[in-house]
Amino acid sequence: MRIAIMQPTYLPWLGYFNLIAQADKFVFLDDVQFSRQSWQQRNRIIVGDEMVWISVPVVTSGRMGQTIREVEVSDTTPWRKKQLGSLSGALARAPYGQEVIELVKPTLESRESRLCEINIALITAIADYLELPTSLYRSSELACEGGRSERLLAICRTLGGSRYLSPAGARDYISEDGAFSDAAFPVSFQSFSPGPYRDAAPLRAGEFPSIIDAIAWTGRKNTRTLIDQEIK
């Protein structure tokens, strides 16, 4: 039973869905501290031949230390309508661009006020679109405690896991903390390299935008192939 655990980020890149695809159970780490101007509230799309940021405005004043699941969206500007317009323009020439718009439109047009709910709804919609069979959970519903690595280990055990699939960026702190090695619990680290799936300068330079770019330009089947790289 392979377990992967990630914070719910905004329209994440291919690598995020590679983790979901390779796990039997995937957990949204929704009750850790929110980081302003992080992947939790923004991502990038390719417009023309350049990377452009898209962001969700959030309420932060007087809310120091709030968790991801507590963060509220700021609707003082019509950001939802503007962002749908930006996506429609950026993907207008893509063969499957309209499929992407129809995929994200229900969530972006909803009046959902919580950033976490928006992120999870978009990720779930994309995972369903790609027909990923992985079961999805939230850490806030599992009541697991401990330090950063200890808590991840506790989540894995609670869900009956036999191996933890970790993003490569966590390798140093997992090694430093020693929780998994002390428990002799197997860990596999992600090494995901999709390569340029279309001719665009950012992709040639090894930079990757939100997964919606791959879906818009290559379609469901080819995007699924991209994320199906095995984590060993």
Backbone as CSV, one residue per row, in Angstrom:
resi,resn,N_x,N_y,N_z,CA_x,CA_y,CA_z,C_x,C_y,C_z
1,MET,0.855,-1.193,0.000,0.000,0.000,0.000,0.893,1.246,0.000
2,ARG,0.890,1.979,-1.081,1.778,3.128,-1.238,1.013,4.416,-0.921
3,ILE,1.629,5.245,-0.051,1.001,6.475,0.424,1.807,7.685,-0.027
4,ALA,1.130,8.686,-0.535,1.758,9.970,-0.856,1.009,11.072,-0.122
5,ILE,1.736,12.098,0.304,1.151,13.177,1.107,1.693,14.513,0.597
6,MET,0.785,15.434,0.258,1.197,16.749,-0.232,0.222,17.818,0.239
7,GLN,0.717,19.045,0.381,-0.166,20.169,0.639,-1.053,20.399,-0.591
8,PRO,-2.290,20.819,-0.408,-3.148,21.128,-1.559,-2.725,22.456,-2.192
9,THR,-2.139,22.383,-3.379,-1.650,23.580,-4.050,-2.579,23.968,-5.207
10,TYR,-2.321,25.138,-5.773,-3.239,25.674,-6.781,-2.857,25.206,-8.182
11,LEU,-3.754,24.475,-8.819,-3.545,23.969,-10.182,-2.109,23.463,-10.375
12,PRO,-1.713,22.450,-9.596,-0.305,22.024,-9.589,0.206,21.464,-10.916
13,TRP,1.511,21.241,-10.934,2.194,20.798,-12.146,2.075,19.286,-12.316
14,LEU,2.636,18.789,-13.398,2.571,17.362,-13.720,3.103,16.482,-12.592
15,GLY,4.195,16.904,-11.953,4.814,16.088,-10.914,3.905,15.790,-9.741
16,TYR,3.038,16.722,-9.409,2.071,16.520,-8.323,1.146,15.351,-8.669
17,PHE,0.705,15.321,-9.920,-0.201,14.257,-10.350,0.540,12.944,-10.591
18,ASN,1.844,13.012,-10.816,2.653,11.803,-10.867,2.631,11.100,-9.514
19,LEU,2.715,11.879,-8.438,2.636,11.294,-7.096,1.261,10.663,-6.860
20,ILE,0.213,11.384,-7.240,-1.136,10.836,-7.067,-1.291,9.537,-7.858
21,ALA,-0.817,9.554,-9.097,-0.982,8.396,-9.976,-0.256,7.163,-9.460
22,GLN,0.875,7.365,-8.780,1.682,6.236,-8.329,1.315,5.748,-6.933
23,ALA,0.437,6.490,-6.250,0.033,6.111,-4.893,-1.282,5.336,-4.907
24,ASP,-1.453,4.490,-3.910,-2.745,3.843,-3.698,-3.670,4.778,-2.920
25,LYS,-3.060,5.532,-1.995,-3.804,6.511,-1.212,-3.008,7.817,-1.169
26,PHE,-3.699,8.912,-1.397,-3.053,10.231,-1.419,-3.724,11.112,-0.376
27,VAL,-2.897,11.815,0.413,-3.419,12.645,1.498,-3.099,14.111,1.245
28,PHE,-4.137,14.948,1.298,-3.945,16.393,1.252,-3.550,16.861,2.652
29,LEU,-2.356,17.409,2.777,-1.875,17.913,4.068,-2.459,19.318,4.255
30,ASP,-3.696,19.349,4.732,-4.458,20.597,4.723,-4.433,21.368,6.040
31,ASP,-3.789,20.825,7.073,-3.810,21.496,8.373,-2.428,21.915,8.853
32,VAL,-1.551,22.243,7.887,-0.257,22.846,8.218,-0.335,24.341,7.921
33,GLN,0.663,25.081,8.372,0.607,26.541,8.257,0.641,27.012,6.806
34,PHE,-0.185,27.979,6.519,-0.241,28.590,5.196,0.998,29.451,4.954
35,SER,1.543,29.374,3.748,2.682,30.205,3.340,2.232,31.154,2.249
36,ARG,2.261,32.435,2.540,1.783,33.434,1.590,2.658,33.470,0.334
37,GLN,2.033,33.677,-0.816,2.699,33.753,-2.117,3.480,32.474,-2.440
38,SER,2.972,31.352,-1.976,3.582,30.054,-2.280,2.724,29.341,-3.318
39,TRP,3.110,28.101,-3.634,2.325,27.296,-4.574,0.923,27.029,-4.042
40,GLN,0.718,27.247,-2.755,-0.605,27.040,-2.176,-1.650,27.966,-2.805
41,GLN,-1.229,29.147,-3.250,-2.201,30.092,-3.792,-1.890,30.564,-5.214
42,ARG,-0.854,30.026,-5.846,-0.547,30.482,-7.196,0.187,29.404,-7.986
43,ASN,0.202,29.585,-9.300,0.977,28.734,-10.184,1.254,29.506,-11.464
44,ARG,1.766,28.813,-12.478,2.138,29.497,-13.719,1.499,28.829,-14.921
45,ILE,1.240,29.631,-15.923,0.795,29.121,-17.219,1.724,29.715,-18.276
46,ILE,1.721,29.134,-19.453,2.520,29.663,-20.556,1.618,30.525,-21.432
47,VAL,1.998,31.782,-21.577,1.280,32.706,-22.453,2.247,33.131,-23.549
48,GLY,1.916,32.793,-24.796,2.875,33.022,-25.875,4.039,32.078,-25.688
49,ASP,5.179,32.617,-25.327,6.361,31.796,-25.069,6.969,32.134,-23.710
50,GLU,6.136,32.656,-22.805,6.631,33.072,-21.496,5.756,32.521,-20.368
51,MET,6.378,32.328,-19.215,5.652,31.929,-18.014,4.966,33.147,-17.415
52,VAL,3.715,32.975,-17.033,2.941,34.045,-16.396,2.279,33.481,-15.143
53,TRP,2.344,34.239,-14.047,1.740,33.797,-12.796,0.227,33.990,-12.815
54,ILE,-0.495,33.033,-12.234,-1.914,33.196,-11.930,-2.059,32.944,-10.425
55,SER,-2.811,33.802,-9.756,-2.886,33.733,-8.296,-4.318,33.838,-7.794
56,VAL,-4.522,33.311,-6.606,-5.787,33.459,-5.907,-5.555,34.461,-4.770
57,PRO,-6.229,35.604,-4.768,-6.065,36.562,-3.677,-6.689,36.017,-2.394
58,VAL,-5.981,36.176,-1.282,-6.483,35.634,-0.019,-6.437,36.687,1.082
59,VAL,-7.199,36.433,2.134,-7.249,37.332,3.288,-6.147,36.929,4.261
60,THR,-5.211,37.835,4.537,-4.106,37.530,5.445,-4.011,38.497,6.623
61,SER,-4.596,39.678,6.500,-4.492,40.679,7.562,-5.082,40.172,8.872
62,GLY,-4.252,40.201,9.916,-4.699,39.766,11.233,-4.862,38.270,11.379
63,ARG,-4.308,37.504,10.449,-4.496,36.045,10.480,-3.166,35.306,10.459
64,MET,-2.229,35.808,11.217,-0.914,35.175,11.315,-1.047,33.743,11.833
65,GLY,-0.369,32.820,11.176,-0.329,31.437,11.644,-1.501,30.583,11.242
66,GLN,-2.366,31.096,10.357,-3.517,30.287,9.954,-3.073,29.077,9.135
67,THR,-3.827,28.004,9.232,-3.526,26.811,8.453,-4.120,26.957,7.054
68,ILE,-3.699,26.090,6.153,-4.184,26.148,4.774,-5.711,26.051,4.745
69,ARG,-6.268,25.169,5.540,-7.718,24.955,5.491,-8.513,26.124,6.071
70,GLU,-7.842,27.039,6.762,-8.519,28.201,7.336,-8.489,29.429,6.433
71,VAL,-7.666,29.400,5.400,-7.460,30.586,4.566,-8.697,30.892,3.727
72,GLU,-9.130,32.147,3.781,-10.280,32.587,3.006,-9.829,33.366,1.770
73,VAL,-10.565,33.188,0.696,-10.296,33.912,-0.541,-10.816,35.346,-0.415
74,SER,-10.096,36.286,-0.990,-10.532,37.680,-1.027,-11.251,37.942,-2.345
75,ASP,-12.523,38.300,-2.258,-13.317,38.567,-3.459,-13.602,40.059,-3.623
76,THR,-12.655,40.892,-3.184,-12.822,42.339,-3.357,-12.616,42.754,-4.809
77,THR,-12.006,41.873,-5.604,-11.859,42.089,-7.049,-12.433,40.878,-7.775
78,PRO,-12.877,41.033,-9.018,-13.460,39.899,-9.763,-12.390,38.971,-10.325
79,TRP,-11.553,38.434,-9.446,-10.410,37.636,-9.885,-10.835,36.351,-10.603
80,ARG,-11.961,35.769,-10.210,-12.405,34.507,-10.813,-12.708,34.702,-12.301
81,LYS,-13.499,35.738,-12.595,-13.848,36.032,-13.980,-12.604,36.402,-14.788
82,LYS,-11.727,37.203,-14.181,-10.506,37.627,-14.860,-9.601,36.432,-15.165
83,GLN,-9.502,35.523,-14.195,-8.621,34.376,-14.402,-9.155,33.424,-15.465
84,LEU,-10.455,33.211,-15.477,-11.038,32.391,-16.542,-10.776,33.024,-17.909
85,GLY,-10.853,34.347,-17.975,-10.552,35.047,-19.221,-9.099,34.872,-19.617
86,SER,-8.197,34.948,-18.637,-6.766,34.772,-18.916,-6.476,33.363,-19.418
87,LEU,-7.098,32.374,-18.785,-6.901,30.986,-19.208,-7.472,30.752,-20.601
88,SER,-8.641,31.306,-20.854,-9.263,31.151,-22.176,-8.384,31.747,-23.264
89,GLY,-7.803,32.908,-22.985,-6.920,33.550,-23.956,-5.637,32.773,-24.165
90,ALA,-5.031,32.313,-23.061,-3.760,31.593,-23.145,-3.899,30.263,-23.871
91,LEU,-5.071,29.630,-23.750,-5.265,28.287,-24.308,-6.134,28.281,-25.565
92,ALA,-6.408,29.455,-26.096,-7.330,29.568,-27.232,-6.894,28.736,-28.433
93,ARG,-5.590,28.618,-28.674,-5.090,27.895,-29.841,-4.762,26.442,-29.537
94,ALA,-4.881,26.043,-28.275,-4.543,24.668,-27.893,-5.659,23.715,-28.321
95,PRO,-5.312,22.549,-28.846,-6.326,21.607,-29.354,-7.370,21.195,-28.318
96,TYR,-6.939,21.121,-27.058,-7.855,20.687,-26.001,-8.077,21.807,-24.976
97,GLY,-7.862,23.037,-25.408,-7.997,24.175,-24.505,-9.390,24.310,-23.919
98,GLN,-10.401,24.077,-24.727,-11.771,24.216,-24.242,-12.111,23.151,-23.211
99,GLU,-11.509,21.973,-23.338,-11.721,20.929,-22.332,-11.207,21.392,-20.978
100,VAL,-10.070,22.059,-20.989,-9.502,22.576,-19.739,-10.431,23.612,-19.120
101,ILE,-10.920,24.523,-19.944,-11.819,25.558,-19.430,-13.049,24.927,-18.800
102,GLU,-13.629,23.946,-19.458,-14.811,23.277,-18.916,-14.480,22.494,-17.648
103,LEU,-13.225,22.084,-17.514,-12.787,21.326,-16.344,-12.676,22.219,-15.106
104,VAL,-12.135,23.413,-15.289,-11.886,24.292,-14.137,-13.011,25.295,-13.881
105,LYS,-13.842,25.517,-14.878,-14.871,26.552,-14.793,-15.831,26.375,-13.621
106,PRO,-16.367,25.173,-13.368,-17.306,25.029,-12.247,-16.722,25.474,-10.909
107,THR,-15.451,25.160,-10.667,-14.830,25.550,-9.400,-14.541,27.044,-9.362
108,LEU,-14.010,27.585,-10.451,-13.670,28.998,-10.469,-14.917,29.882,-10.458
109,GLU,-16.009,29.381,-10.970,-17.249,30.163,-10.960,-18.068,29.957,-9.688
110,SER,-17.665,29.017,-8.870,-18.383,28.782,-7.619,-18.121,29.932,-6.652
111,ARG,-18.890,29.990,-5.597,-18.681,31.024,-4.576,-17.942,30.455,-3.386
112,GLU,-17.204,29.373,-3.584,-16.428,28.785,-2.500,-15.477,29.831,-1.909
113,SER,-15.479,29.945,-0.599,-14.704,31.002,0.053,-13.379,30.524,0.627
114,ARG,-13.147,29.236,0.659,-11.915,28.703,1.254,-10.929,28.277,0.166
115,LEU,-9.699,28.757,0.293,-8.651,28.412,-0.674,-8.452,26.907,-0.752
116,CYS,-8.410,26.254,0.385,-8.172,24.815,0.428,-9.231,24.053,-0.362
117,GLU,-10.487,24.466,-0.216,-11.570,23.778,-0.915,-11.467,23.986,-2.425
118,ILE,-11.059,25.179,-2.827,-10.859,25.449,-4.253,-9.738,24.563,-4.795
119,ASN,-8.617,24.520,-4.089,-7.482,23.716,-4.545,-7.829,22.243,-4.649
120,ILE,-8.470,21.719,-3.600,-8.808,20.294,-3.601,-9.843,19.974,-4.669
121,ALA,-10.803,20.875,-4.871,-11.819,20.643,-5.916,-11.175,20.595,-7.295
122,LEU,-10.233,21.494,-7.569,-9.561,21.510,-8.872,-8.688,20.272,-9.061
123,ILE,-7.936,19.903,-8.029,-7.078,18.721,-8.120,-7.925,17.460,-8.322
124,THR,-9.017,17.357,-7.575,-9.895,16.195,-7.692,-10.533,16.124,-9.074
125,ALA,-10.954,17.275,-9.600,-11.559,17.302,-10.936,-10.562,16.835,-11.997
126,ILE,-9.315,17.271,-11.878,-8.284,16.870,-12.843,-7.953,15.385,-12.686
127,ALA,-7.837,14.918,-11.440,-7.555,13.497,-11.196,-8.674,12.622,-11.768
128,ASP,-9.915,13.046,-11.596,-11.045,12.293,-12.160,-11.004,12.318,-13.689
129,TYR,-10.687,13.467,-14.252,-10.592,13.615,-15.704,-9.537,12.660,-16.271
130,LEU,-8.434,12.517,-15.544,-7.348,11.637,-15.982,-7.570,10.184,-15.578
131,GLU,-8.706,9.945,-14.929,-9.110,8.591,-14.522,-8.084,7.939,-13.596
132,LEU,-7.633,8.706,-12.614,-6.703,8.173,-11.621,-7.505,7.458,-10.536
133,PRO,-7.178,6.209,-10.227,-7.973,5.426,-9.277,-7.632,5.663,-7.812
134,THR,-6.664,6.506,-7.542,-6.154,6.731,-6.189,-7.238,7.257,-5.246
135,SER,-7.265,6.727,-4.033,-8.181,7.211,-2.997,-7.606,8.471,-2.358
136,LEU,-8.435,9.501,-2.153,-7.987,10.789,-1.640,-8.485,11.018,-0.215
137,TYR,-7.591,11.562,0.628,-7.907,11.818,2.034,-7.417,13.215,2.423
138,ARG,-7.825,13.657,3.619,-7.335,14.912,4.186,-6.692,14.632,5.537
139,SER,-5.539,15.237,5.774,-4.850,15.003,7.043,-5.681,15.494,8.226
140,SER,-6.477,16.543,8.022,-7.286,17.095,9.107,-8.332,16.100,9.606
141,GLU,-8.627,15.089,8.818,-9.624,14.093,9.198,-9.001,12.842,9.811
142,LEU,-7.667,12.793,9.867,-6.989,11.574,10.311,-6.468,11.650,11.740
143,ALA,-6.430,12.844,12.322,-6.035,13.028,13.729,-4.667,12.432,14.045
144,CYS,-3.701,12.632,13.143,-2.335,12.150,13.369,-1.475,13.313,13.856
145,GLU,-0.661,13.064,14.870,0.160,14.112,15.461,1.633,13.781,15.353
146,GLY,2.480,14.765,15.771,3.925,14.572,15.766,4.637,15.636,14.972
147,GLY,5.974,15.594,14.992,6.775,16.510,14.203,6.572,16.245,12.724
148,ARG,7.292,16.983,11.879,7.017,16.916,10.433,7.130,15.508,9.872
149,SER,8.235,14.812,10.136,8.376,13.444,9.614,7.580,12.431,10.426
150,GLU,7.540,12.641,11.740,6.781,11.723,12.594,5.309,11.703,12.205
151,ARG,4.790,12.865,11.852,3.380,12.939,11.468,3.135,12.239,10.131
152,LEU,4.037,12.423,9.187,3.905,11.733,7.898,3.902,10.221,8.104
153,LEU,4.797,9.765,8.967,4.860,8.325,9.268,3.566,7.851,9.919
154,ALA,3.039,8.671,10.832,1.792,8.298,11.505,0.635,8.211,10.513
155,ILE,0.587,9.116,9.548,-0.449,9.077,8.521,-0.330,7.796,7.695
156,CYS,0.898,7.473,7.306,1.122,6.237,6.537,0.622,5.017,7.300
157,ARG,0.929,4.961,8.578,0.514,3.804,9.382,-1.000,3.775,9.575
158,THR,-1.596,4.943,9.795,-3.042,5.018,9.983,-3.792,4.489,8.763
159,LEU,-3.236,4.743,7.586,-3.884,4.321,6.338,-3.428,2.940,5.874
160,GLY,-2.666,2.254,6.718,-2.242,0.897,6.376,-1.156,0.852,5.326
161,GLY,-0.353,1.903,5.249,0.688,1.982,4.233,1.858,1.058,4.495
162,SER,2.502,0.657,3.420,3.719,-0.164,3.528,4.915,0.543,2.893
163,ARG,4.671,1.662,2.201,5.740,2.459,1.595,5.263,3.897,1.434
164,TYR,6.169,4.836,1.727,5.859,6.252,1.572,6.501,6.779,0.296
165,LEU,5.698,7.423,-0.561,6.213,8.055,-1.770,6.413,9.534,-1.476
166,SER,7.650,9.999,-1.552,7.979,11.362,-1.154,8.447,12.198,-2.334
167,PRO,8.067,13.483,-2.375,8.673,14.370,-3.371,10.161,14.501,-3.102
168,ALA,10.934,14.696,-4.153,12.397,14.741,-4.021,12.857,15.837,-3.066
169,GLY,12.129,16.941,-3.015,12.536,18.066,-2.187,12.520,17.791,-0.702
170,ALA,11.877,16.715,-0.287,11.805,16.386,1.140,12.909,15.441,1.587
171,ARG,13.758,15.037,0.660,14.779,14.027,0.973,15.660,14.433,2.154
172,ASP,16.144,15.685,2.152,17.076,16.124,3.202,16.443,16.098,4.579
173,TYR,15.235,16.655,4.704,14.665,16.714,6.054,14.172,15.352,6.532
174,ILE,13.735,14.497,5.609,13.348,13.145,6.019,14.567,12.379,6.508
175,SER,15.697,12.561,5.834,16.937,11.929,6.264,17.399,12.506,7.606
176,GLU,17.296,13.828,7.735,17.730,14.504,8.961,16.865,14.099,10.155
177,ASP,15.560,14.035,9.967,14.657,13.706,11.075,14.805,12.255,11.525
178,GLY,14.991,11.360,10.570,15.245,9.958,10.908,14.047,9.123,11.325
179,ALA,12.832,9.707,11.262,11.655,8.969,11.733,11.407,7.708,10.910
180,PHE,11.506,7.823,9.605,11.233,6.677,8.737,12.331,5.623,8.849
181,SER,13.592,6.075,8.887,14.691,5.112,8.986,14.697,4.417,10.342
182,ASP,14.383,5.161,11.411,14.326,4.553,12.750,13.233,3.489,12.826
183,ALA,12.149,3.724,12.084,11.031,2.781,12.091,11.177,1.707,11.017
184,ALA,12.272,1.774,10.250,12.494,0.834,9.135,11.300,0.819,8.190
185,PHE,10.750,2.011,7.961,9.598,2.147,7.068,10.105,2.588,5.696
186,PRO,9.840,1.827,4.647,10.395,2.126,3.313,9.900,3.464,2.753
187,VAL,10.827,4.194,2.134,10.525,5.471,1.481,11.088,5.443,0.064
188,SER,10.275,5.846,-0.895,10.742,6.019,-2.276,10.644,7.495,-2.620
189,PHE,11.721,8.041,-3.177,11.744,9.455,-3.518,11.461,9.651,-5.008
190,GLN,10.618,10.594,-5.284,10.215,10.893,-6.647,11.391,11.436,-7.456
191,SER,11.513,10.968,-8.666,12.488,11.504,-9.618,11.751,11.645,-10.945
192,PHE,11.053,12.766,-11.081,10.125,12.931,-12.195,10.694,13.898,-13.220
193,SER,10.789,13.452,-14.453,11.337,14.281,-15.520,10.536,14.054,-16.796
194,PRO,9.475,14.843,-16.999,8.607,14.597,-18.150,9.187,15.011,-19.493
195,GLY,10.156,15.934,-19.488,10.691,16.437,-20.759,9.700,17.367,-21.428
196,PRO,10.148,18.138,-22.434,9.235,19.052,-23.119,8.193,18.299,-23.937
197,TYR,6.935,18.505,-23.624,5.856,17.800,-24.312,5.321,18.613,-25.493
198,ARG,5.801,19.857,-25.627,5.490,20.675,-26.797,6.597,21.703,-26.960
199,ASP,6.602,22.396,-28.082,7.676,23.347,-28.365,7.347,24.711,-27.756
200,ALA,7.896,24.952,-26.565,7.733,26.235,-25.882,9.015,26.507,-25.105
201,ALA,9.474,27.742,-25.106,10.748,28.095,-24.499,10.870,27.668,-23.033
202,PRO,9.861,27.915,-22.186,10.001,27.485,-20.789,10.205,25.981,-20.645
203,LEU,9.494,25.197,-21.460,9.635,23.740,-21.381,11.021,23.296,-21.839
204,ARG,11.531,23.936,-22.878,12.875,23.604,-23.344,13.921,23.930,-22.285
205,ALA,13.613,24.922,-21.445,14.538,25.329,-20.384,14.339,24.515,-19.109
206,GLY,13.416,23.556,-19.144,13.202,22.703,-17.982,12.261,23.281,-16.948
207,GLU,11.499,24.313,-17.310,10.500,24.885,-16.406,9.127,24.352,-16.792
208,PHE,8.331,24.026,-15.774,7.030,23.433,-16.060,5.906,24.214,-15.394
209,PRO,4.868,24.519,-16.162,3.705,25.242,-15.636,2.706,24.281,-15.004
210,SER,1.530,24.791,-14.717,0.424,23.961,-14.242,0.135,22.834,-15.242
211,ILE,-0.356,21.729,-14.741,-0.704,20.580,-15.585,-1.722,20.944,-16.662
212,ILE,-2.486,22.012,-16.457,-3.509,22.353,-17.449,-2.906,22.665,-18.811
213,ASP,-1.641,23.088,-18.833,-0.980,23.344,-20.113,-0.797,22.045,-20.893
214,ALA,-0.332,21.004,-20.203,-0.146,19.705,-20.860,-1.473,19.138,-21.342
215,ILE,-2.505,19.263,-20.516,-3.823,18.755,-20.918,-4.315,19.501,-22.154
216,ALA,-4.181,20.834,-22.142,-4.689,21.652,-23.243,-3.993,21.350,-24.564
217,TRP,-2.699,21.064,-24.512,-1.924,20.891,-25.744,-1.749,19.440,-26.169
218,THR,-1.840,18.502,-25.227,-1.606,17.094,-25.608,-2.807,16.189,-25.366
219,GLY,-3.795,16.635,-24.589,-4.990,15.839,-24.356,-4.890,14.911,-23.164
220,ARG,-6.004,14.284,-22.867,-6.114,13.411,-21.692,-5.143,12.225,-21.747
221,LYS,-5.165,11.484,-22.856,-4.371,10.254,-22.951,-2.882,10.531,-22.847
222,ASN,-2.389,11.519,-23.566,-0.958,11.819,-23.530,-0.523,12.393,-22.184
223,THR,-1.398,13.175,-21.549,-1.062,13.694,-20.220,-0.978,12.558,-19.219
224,ARG,-1.890,11.624,-19.324,-1.848,10.454,-18.433,-0.541,9.684,-18.638
225,THR,-0.110,9.548,-19.868,1.166,8.877,-20.134,2.322,9.626,-19.493
226,LEU,2.297,10.957,-19.550,3.351,11.776,-18.967,3.478,11.539,-17.459
227,ILE,2.352,11.423,-16.768,2.409,11.317,-15.302,2.541,9.871,-14.815
228,ASP,2.533,8.921,-15.720,2.578,7.521,-15.304,3.993,6.972,-15.101
229,GLN,4.997,7.864,-15.035,6.355,7.423,-14.748,6.389,6.794,-13.351
230,GLU,6.916,5.596,-13.275,6.922,4.860,-12.005,7.928,5.450,-11.025
231,ILE,7.535,5.504,-9.749,8.446,5.890,-8.666,8.955,4.601,-8.039
232,LYS,10.246,4.368,-8.105,10.815,3.092,-7.634,11.422,3.234,-6.249
